[in-house]
Amino acid sequence: MAWFMGKGRNQQRAFGRAQTTAVHPKPNFDLCRNCGARAESLFCPDCGQSTKVGIPRLHELLHEGFGAFFSYDAKIWRTLVVLVSQPGQLTLDYIDGKRVRYLTPFQLFFWLQAIAFVSHRVFFSQDPREIDLKTKALLVVGIVFVVGLAIMNVTKKLNFLVHLIAGTHIWSFLMLVLLVEYTAIPPIIRILEISRILPLHMEIGRSLTLIAQIIMSVYLLLSIRRLYCLSTLWAVIQTASLFGLYRLVAVIIDKTWA
């Protein structure tokens, strides 16, 4: 009898829970532990955090840390490869919404700029005032460059931010060229001096700088031709104009701020 009564009470409690579940069914979604938003999948639609949050196991913790590192590292190299091998394509991809795979335009620019100027300080000058001056000068010239790009392509009726993104990517390539120039010139000069391949009186540094300017001009030509769908002739005219503007503003800044 006691067993029967106990069984009856258990059935009654189970029936009560079933009634409660029927009246207040458990929702088929989770709330994000990070931002509290409704999340019906494995990841929060608002902040992107996983909805399955708990104390991770050791291998999960290691995978999480090293996975994020190598993911970011892969993103850097993927961005640099496209930046160098396909002038203008980063801008087109960004406008088309293909963004997760690459660094953002400003991330790329400031990352390359920081490394370039660290290299300049290590190999060329220890004067922080000179580095600060070069940083400001490049930013000013970059702004003038973007404005010139927008004016020359005003008939395209594009949002100014498109020109800004294009200019940022082109200027990022300039930072990469400067980085190579800063790190390559000193050892190359030293090797050529020791081996006596070239006469010592030749200004090797100036020659390499000229080569860097030619590379930058060709890159600019290919970029704006692809971005703005220009004819080769019009792309050459714009490249010459922009490069001339760059040189003019650089000379003005050099004479004003020196």
C-alpha positions in Angstrom: 0.0 0.0 0.0 2.8 2.4 0.9 4.5 1.5 -2.3 1.3 2.2 -4.3 0.8 5.5 -2.5 4.4 6.5 -3.2 4.0 5.6 -6.8 0.8 7.6 -7.0 2.5 10.7 -5.6 5.3 10.4 -8.0 2.9 10.1 -10.9 1.0 13.1 -9.6 4.2 15.2 -9.4 5.2 14.1 -12.9 1.7 15.0 -14.2 2.1 18.4 -12.5 5.4 19.0 -14.2 3.9 18.1 -17.5 1.0 20.5 -17.0 3.5 23.3 -16.1 5.5 22.5 -19.2 2.4 22.6 -21.3 1.3 25.9 -19.9 4.8 27.4 -19.8 6.8 25.5 -22.5 10.6 25.9 -22.4 11.7 28.3 -25.1 13.5 26.8 -28.1 16.2 29.5 -28.0 18.9 30.6 -25.6 19.8 34.0 -24.3 23.3 35.2 -25.0 25.3 35.2 -21.8 27.3 38.2 -23.1 24.7 40.7 -24.2 21.4 39.1 -23.3 20.0 39.0 -26.9 17.8 36.2 -28.1 20.0 33.6 -29.9 18.3 30.8 -31.8 21.5 29.3 -33.2 24.9 28.4 -31.8 26.1 32.0 -32.0 24.5 35.3 -30.9 23.3 37.3 -33.9 24.2 40.6 -32.0 27.7 40.1 -30.6 28.7 36.8 -32.3 29.5 34.9 -29.0 28.8 31.2 -28.8 25.6 30.4 -26.9 27.2 27.3 -25.5 29.3 28.9 -22.8 30.9 27.0 -20.0 34.3 26.3 -18.4 36.3 25.0 -21.4 38.5 21.9 -21.4 42.2 22.4 -21.8 42.3 21.4 -25.5 39.4 23.8 -26.1 41.1 26.6 -24.3 44.3 26.0 -26.3 42.4 25.8 -29.6 40.6 29.0 -28.8 43.7 30.9 -28.1 46.0 29.6 -30.9 43.1 29.4 -33.4 42.4 33.2 -32.9 46.1 33.9 -33.3 46.6 32.0 -36.5 43.3 33.2 -37.9 44.4 36.8 -37.4 47.9 35.9 -38.8 46.3 34.3 -41.9 44.1 37.4 -42.3 47.2 39.6 -42.4 49.0 37.5 -45.0 45.8 37.1 -47.1 45.3 40.9 -47.1 48.9 41.6 -48.0 48.9 39.1 -50.9 45.8 40.7 -52.4 47.1 44.2 -51.8 50.3 43.5 -53.7 49.2 41.1 -56.4 45.8 42.6 -57.3 46.0 46.5 -57.2 42.6 47.9 -56.3 40.9 44.5 -55.6 40.9 45.1 -51.8 38.8 48.2 -52.3 36.4 46.4 -54.6 36.0 43.5 -52.2 35.4 45.8 -49.3 32.7 47.7 -51.2 31.1 44.3 -52.3 30.9 43.3 -48.6 33.7 40.7 -48.6 35.3 42.0 -45.4 35.8 39.2 -42.8 38.7 37.6 -44.7 40.7 40.8 -44.7 42.0 43.5 -42.4 39.9 46.7 -42.5 41.4 49.5 -44.6 42.5 51.6 -41.5 43.8 48.5 -39.7 46.0 47.7 -42.6 47.2 51.3 -43.0 48.1 51.9 -39.4 49.6 48.5 -39.0 51.9 49.0 -42.0 52.7 52.6 -41.0 53.7 51.6 -37.5 56.1 48.9 -38.8 57.5 51.2 -41.5 58.4 53.9 -39.1 59.8 51.5 -36.5 62.1 50.3 -39.4 62.9 53.9 -40.3 63.9 54.6 -36.7 66.0 51.4 -36.4 67.9 51.8 -39.7 67.9 55.5 -40.5 67.2 58.0 -37.8 66.8 58.0 -34.0 65.3 61.5 -34.0 61.7 61.2 -32.8 61.0 64.7 -34.2 61.9 63.7 -37.7 59.7 60.6 -37.5 56.8 62.6 -36.1 57.3 65.1 -39.0 57.2 62.3 -41.6 54.1 60.8 -40.0 52.2 64.1 -40.2 53.5 64.8 -43.7 52.3 61.5 -45.0 48.9 61.9 -43.4 48.5 65.4 -44.9 49.7 64.3 -48.4 47.4 61.3 -48.1 44.4 63.5 -47.5 45.3 65.7 -50.4 45.7 62.6 -52.5 42.2 61.3 -51.7 40.7 64.7 -52.4 42.5 64.8 -55.8 41.3 61.2 -56.5 37.7 62.3 -55.8 37.9 65.4 -57.9 39.3 63.7 -61.0 36.6 61.0 -60.8 33.7 63.3 -59.9 31.8 62.1 -62.9 31.6 58.6 -61.4 29.2 60.1 -58.8 30.6 57.9 -56.0 30.4 58.4 -52.3 33.4 60.2 -51.0 34.1 57.3 -48.6 34.7 55.1 -51.6 37.6 57.4 -52.6 38.8 57.4 -49.0 38.9 53.6 -48.9 40.6 53.4 -52.2 43.2 56.0 -51.1 43.8 54.2 -47.8 44.6 50.9 -49.7 46.9 52.7 -52.1 48.6 54.5 -49.2 48.9 51.2 -47.4 50.9 49.9 -50.4 53.1 53.0 -50.1 53.7 52.1 -46.5 54.7 48.6 -47.6 57.1 50.0 -50.2 58.6 52.3 -47.6 59.0 49.4 -45.2 60.9 47.4 -47.8 62.9 50.5 -48.7 63.9 51.3 -45.1 64.9 47.7 -44.4 66.6 46.9 -47.8 68.6 50.0 -48.5 71.2 49.8 -45.6 72.2 46.1 -46.2 72.2 46.5 -50.0 74.4 49.6 -49.8 76.8 47.7 -47.5 76.9 44.6 -49.7 77.6 46.7 -52.9 80.3 48.7 -51.1 82.1 45.6 -49.9 81.8 43.7 -53.2 82.6 46.9 -55.2 80.0 45.9 -57.8 79.1 49.6 -58.2 81.4 52.6 -57.8 81.3 53.9 -54.3 80.5 57.5 -55.5 77.1 56.4 -56.8 74.2 57.4 -54.7 72.7 53.9 -54.3 70.1 55.1 -51.8 68.7 57.6 -54.2 68.6 55.0 -57.0 66.6 52.6 -54.9 64.3 55.4 -53.9 63.7 56.2 -57.6 62.9 52.5 -58.2 60.4 52.6 -55.3 58.7 55.7 -56.9 58.4 53.9 -60.2 56.9 50.9 -58.5 54.4 53.1 -56.7 53.5 54.9 -59.9 52.8 51.6 -61.7 50.7 50.4 -58.7 48.7 53.6 -58.7 48.1 53.3 -62.4 46.8 49.7 -62.1 44.7 50.5 -59.0 42.8 53.4 -60.4 42.3 51.7 -63.8 40.7 48.8 -62.1 38.7 50.8 -59.5 37.3 53.4 -61.8 37.1 51.4 -65.0 39.4 53.9 -66.8 41.0 53.7 -70.2 44.8 53.2 -70.2 45.3 56.8 -71.4 43.0 58.4 -68.8 44.6 56.2 -66.1 48.1 57.4 -67.1 46.9 61.0 -67.1 45.4 60.6 -63.6 48.5 58.8 -62.3 50.8 61.5 -63.6 48.6 64.2 -62.1 48.3 62.5 -58.7 52.0 61.8 -58.5 52.8 65.4 -59.4 50.3 66.5 -56.7 52.0 64.2 -54.2 55.5 65.6 -55.1 54.2 69.2 -54.9 52.6 68.9 -51.5 55.6 66.9 -50.2 58.0 69.7 -51.2 55.7 72.4 -49.7 55.5 70.5 -46.4 59.2 69.9 -46.4 60.0 73.6 -46.8 57.3 74.7 -44.4 57.9 72.3 -41.5 61.6 71.8 -41.9 
